[in-house]
């Protein structure tokens, strides 16, 4: 059966849709078969041409049921459901059917307070910092806020996804013919992290083997809340 990842959260503007598409693009670049599932009724479907993943429109209750049922029949697929914001009841439904739940949040104190409530509401979910500042001073301040306000849930906080202006290209209706290399690298890094959490083995054929440390995989000490205790799986 396919793995189902849901990207949810009570607050809008945290980067749920961007993260969903980055994750799917990264999974495709790592040779994984992925589907990005649209449930946000305020958004229009995108054009699939040129993407490393398939798109599914599930903006109605019936269509969501059909898409999830179809995914569950597919072996070695990963479905990423973009949950949209400010929809608590939908979030509860997606949480119940998911194998992995992500709660994106940005550096503002409002985002951090909201994700804290969501972590308490959804005990199997993981928080993931998105659009995280790359300026050293801003990054240090943001990290301090997370440590202070979310310290009790530190085992459920994934590595940040850094701010990158080119991520907006993934949300264009028609994907450009070529995506910038930094964007592709960022998508792969997100996908590697989530595959590690799901304990799915993969091979990154584009990984730098020049001798510099490029491995974004989580070490055993850093791994939050292992989902499975058995052997690793291959896709």
DAHUMO-V90713 format. One record per residue. N is the residue number from 0. RES is the residue in three letters. PHI is phi in whole degrees, -180 to 180 (* if undefined). PSI is psi in radians with two decimals (NA if undefined). OMEGA is omega in whole degrees, -180 to 180 (NA if undefined). Layout:
<<N | RES | PHI | PSI | OMEGA> <N | RES | PHI | PSI | OMEGA>>
This chain:
<<0 | UNK | * | 2.67 | 177> <1 | UNK | -69 | 2.64 | 169> <2 | UNK | -84 | 2.46 | 179> <3 | UNK | -114 | 2.10 | 176> <4 | UNK | -111 | 2.22 | 177> <5 | UNK | -112 | 2.38 | 178> <6 | UNK | -111 | 1.84 | -172> <7 | UNK | -131 | -2.99 | 178> <8 | UNK | 143 | 2.52 | -173> <9 | UNK | -70 | -0.51 | -174> <10 | UNK | -93 | 2.42 | 174> <11 | UNK | -81 | 2.83 | 175> <12 | UNK | 78 | 0.29 | -179> <13 | UNK | -93 | -0.09 | 178> <14 | UNK | 97 | 0.46 | -179> <15 | UNK | -63 | -0.82 | -178> <16 | UNK | -68 | -0.75 | 178> <17 | UNK | -60 | -0.81 | 180> <18 | UNK | -62 | -0.72 | -180> <19 | UNK | -58 | -0.81 | -178> <20 | UNK | -73 | -0.64 | 176> <21 | UNK | -61 | -0.78 | -179> <22 | UNK | -62 | -0.79 | -179> <23 | UNK | -66 | -0.74 | 178> <24 | UNK | -62 | -0.76 | 179> <25 | UNK | -64 | -0.70 | 177> <26 | UNK | -61 | -0.74 | 178> <27 | UNK | -62 | -0.71 | 179> <28 | UNK | -66 | -0.42 | 178> <29 | UNK | -94 | 0.18 | 176> <30 | UNK | 82 | 0.23 | 179> <31 | UNK | -94 | 2.56 | 177> <32 | UNK | -91 | 2.08 | -173> <33 | UNK | -133 | 2.65 | 176> <34 | UNK | -129 | 2.31 | 176> <35 | UNK | -101 | 2.09 | -171> <36 | UNK | -107 | 2.08 | -180> <37 | UNK | -87 | 2.18 | 175> <38 | UNK | -123 | -0.18 | -176> <39 | UNK | -77 | 1.98 | -176> <40 | UNK | -71 | -0.21 | 179> <41 | UNK | -86 | -0.05 | -179> <42 | UNK | -114 | 2.68 | 177> <43 | UNK | -101 | 2.61 | 178> <44 | UNK | -61 | 2.57 | 178> <45 | UNK | -95 | 2.90 | 179> <46 | UNK | -83 | 2.25 | -175> <47 | UNK | -74 | -0.33 | -174> <48 | UNK | -56 | 2.30 | 175> <49 | UNK | 87 | -0.10 | -179> <50 | UNK | -88 | 2.70 | 180> <51 | UNK | -89 | 0.28 | -177> <52 | UNK | -152 | 2.88 | 179> <53 | UNK | -95 | 2.77 | 179> <54 | UNK | -113 | 2.51 | 178> <55 | UNK | -134 | 2.35 | 179> <56 | UNK | -97 | 1.97 | -178> <57 | UNK | -131 | 0.91 | -176> <58 | UNK | -86 | -0.04 | 173> <59 | UNK | -118 | 2.82 | -178> <60 | UNK | -61 | -0.76 | -179> <61 | UNK | -65 | -0.74 | -178> <62 | UNK | -68 | -0.62 | 177> <63 | UNK | -64 | -0.76 | 178> <64 | UNK | -60 | -0.77 | -179> <65 | UNK | -65 | -0.74 | -179> <66 | UNK | -64 | -0.81 | -179> <67 | UNK | -65 | -0.75 | 178> <68 | UNK | -61 | -0.70 | 179> <69 | UNK | -66 | -0.79 | 180> <70 | UNK | -60 | -0.66 | -178> <71 | UNK | -67 | -0.29 | 178> <72 | UNK | -90 | -0.15 | -175> <73 | UNK | -96 | 2.28 | 178> <74 | UNK | -86 | 2.46 | 174> <75 | UNK | 62 | 0.56 | 172> <76 | UNK | -112 | 2.75 | 174> <77 | UNK | -128 | 2.11 | 177> <78 | UNK | -99 | 2.24 | 179> <79 | UNK | -113 | 1.99 | -176> <80 | UNK | -100 | 2.08 | 178> <81 | UNK | -84 | 1.90 | -171> <82 | UNK | -82 | -0.34 | -175> <83 | UNK | 77 | 3.01 | -176> <84 | UNK | -110 | 2.85 | 174> <85 | UNK | 58 | 0.71 | -180> <86 | UNK | -137 | 1.32 | -173> <87 | UNK | -59 | -0.76 | -178> <88 | UNK | -66 | -0.70 | 176> <89 | UNK | -64 | -0.71 | 177> <90 | UNK | -59 | -0.72 | 180> <91 | UNK | -63 | -0.70 | -180> <92 | UNK | -66 | -0.79 | -179> <93 | UNK | -66 | -0.66 | 178> <94 | UNK | -59 | -0.72 | -177> <95 | UNK | -67 | -0.50 | -175> <96 | UNK | -100 | 0.02 | -172> <97 | UNK | -95 | 2.64 | 171> <98 | UNK | -88 | -0.50 | -179> <99 | UNK | -146 | 2.33 | -177> <100 | UNK | -122 | 2.28 | -180> <101 | UNK | -116 | 2.40 | 178> <102 | UNK | -120 | 1.62 | 179> <103 | UNK | -70 | 2.59 | 174> <104 | UNK | -152 | 2.63 | 179> <105 | UNK | -100 | -3.09 | -169> <106 | UNK | -78 | -0.18 | -177> <107 | UNK | -67 | 2.65 | 178> <108 | UNK | -63 | -0.56 | 177> <109 | UNK | -63 | -0.78 | 177> <110 | UNK | -61 | -0.77 | -177> <111 | UNK | -66 | -0.72 | 178> <112 | UNK | -64 | -0.68 | 180> <113 | UNK | -67 | -0.76 | -179> <114 | UNK | -68 | -0.50 | 175> <115 | UNK | -62 | -0.79 | 177> <116 | UNK | -64 | -0.68 | 179> <117 | UNK | -67 | -0.66 | 177> <118 | UNK | -63 | -0.62 | 178> <119 | UNK | -74 | -0.56 | 179> <120 | UNK | -75 | -0.60 | -176> <121 | UNK | -121 | 1.52 | -171> <122 | UNK | -67 | -0.24 | 177> <123 | UNK | -97 | 0.02 | -174> <124 | UNK | -86 | 2.78 | 176> <125 | UNK | -118 | 2.42 | 174> <126 | UNK | -90 | 2.47 | 179> <127 | UNK | -136 | 2.02 | 179> <128 | UNK | -65 | 2.29 | -179> <129 | UNK | -124 | 2.75 | -176> <130 | UNK | 49 | 0.75 | -175> <131 | UNK | -75 | 2.42 | -175> <132 | UNK | -63 | 2.52 | 178> <133 | UNK | -102 | -0.30 | 173> <134 | UNK | -62 | 2.22 | -174> <135 | UNK | -55 | -0.74 | -179> <136 | UNK | -67 | -0.80 | 180> <137 | UNK | -66 | -0.69 | 179> <138 | UNK | -63 | -0.75 | -180> <139 | UNK | -64 | -0.73 | 179> <140 | UNK | -65 | -0.73 | 179> <141 | UNK | -65 | -0.76 | 179> <142 | UNK | -63 | -0.66 | 178> <143 | UNK | -64 | -0.72 | 179> <144 | UNK | -62 | -0.74 | 179> <145 | UNK | -64 | -0.78 | -179> <146 | UNK | -63 | -0.66 | -177> <147 | UNK | -75 | -0.75 | -172> <148 | UNK | -92 | -0.45 | -177> <149 | UNK | -117 | 0.27 | -176> <150 | UNK | -56 | -0.59 | -179> <151 | UNK | -67 | -0.31 | -179> <152 | UNK | -116 | 0.47 | -174> <153 | UNK | -62 | -0.43 | 178> <154 | UNK | -77 | -0.03 | -179> <155 | UNK | -120 | 0.36 | 179> <156 | UNK | -113 | 2.13 | -178> <157 | UNK | -87 | 3.01 | 179> <158 | UNK | -65 | 2.52 | -177> <159 | UNK | -67 | 2.64 | 169> <160 | UNK | -100 | 1.98 | -174> <161 | UNK | -69 | 2.65 | 177> <162 | UNK | -62 | 2.33 | -179> <163 | UNK | -150 | 2.03 | -173> <164 | UNK | -63 | -0.49 | -176> <165 | UNK | -73 | -0.14 | 179> <166 | UNK | -62 | -0.42 | 179> <167 | UNK | -64 | -0.35 | 179> <168 | UNK | -63 | -0.58 | -179> <169 | UNK | -67 | -0.39 | -177> <170 | UNK | -97 | 0.03 | 173> <171 | UNK | -69 | 2.56 | -179> <172 | UNK | -57 | -0.75 | 177> <173 | UNK | -111 | 2.13 | -179> <174 | UNK | -71 | 2.40 | 175> <175 | UNK | -61 | 2.75 | -179> <176 | UNK | -61 | -0.63 | 180> <177 | UNK | -131 | 2.44 | 176> <178 | UNK | -104 | 2.55 | 180> <179 | UNK | -60 | 2.54 | 180> <180 | UNK | -58 | -0.75 | 178> <181 | UNK | -59 | -0.60 | 178> <182 | UNK | -68 | -0.78 | 178> <183 | UNK | -60 | -0.74 | 179> <184 | UNK | -64 | -0.71 | 179> <185 | UNK | -65 | -0.69 | 178> <186 | UNK | -65 | -0.74 | 178> <187 | UNK | -63 | -0.70 | -179> <188 | UNK | -63 | -0.72 | 178> <189 | UNK | -63 | -0.82 | -178> <190 | UNK | -64 | -0.71 | 179> <191 | UNK | -59 | -0.77 | -178> <192 | UNK | -62 | -0.75 | -178> <193 | UNK | -73 | -0.59 | 175> <194 | UNK | -65 | -0.62 | 176> <195 | UNK | -65 | -0.74 | 180> <196 | UNK | -64 | -0.68 | 178> <197 | UNK | -77 | -0.12 | -179> <198 | UNK | 58 | 0.84 | 176> <199 | UNK | -110 | 2.14 | 178> <200 | UNK | -72 | 2.59 | -180> <201 | UNK | -156 | 2.86 | 176> <202 | UNK | -123 | 2.20 | 176> <203 | UNK | -99 | 1.77 | -177> <204 | UNK | -71 | -0.26 | 179> <205 | UNK | -100 | 0.11 | -178> <206 | UNK | -66 | 2.44 | -179> <207 | UNK | -71 | 2.14 | 179> <208 | UNK | -115 | 0.42 | -176> <209 | UNK | -76 | -0.10 | -179> <210 | UNK | 114 | -0.37 | 176> <211 | UNK | -77 | 2.60 | -179> <212 | UNK | -74 | 1.97 | -180> <213 | UNK | -121 | 0.02 | -173> <214 | UNK | -74 | 2.08 | 179> <215 | UNK | -97 | 0.10 | -178> <216 | UNK | -69 | 2.59 | 179> <217 | UNK | -77 | 2.38 | 175> <218 | UNK | -75 | 2.80 | 179> <219 | UNK | -54 | -0.63 | -179> <220 | UNK | -69 | -0.50 | -178> <221 | UNK | -90 | -0.25 | -172> <222 | UNK | -65 | 2.08 | 180> <223 | UNK | -82 | 2.43 | 169> <224 | UNK | 33 | 1.26 | -178> <225 | UNK | -51 | 2.33 | -177> <226 | UNK | -80 | -0.55 | -176> <227 | UNK | -132 | 2.60 | -180> <228 | UNK | -104 | -0.13 | -175> <229 | UNK | -91 | -2.74 | -178> <230 | UNK | -69 | 2.69 | 177> <231 | UNK | -70 | 2.72 | -178> <232 | UNK | -111 | 2.71 | 176> <233 | UNK | -114 | 2.50 | 174> <234 | UNK | -111 | NA | NA>>
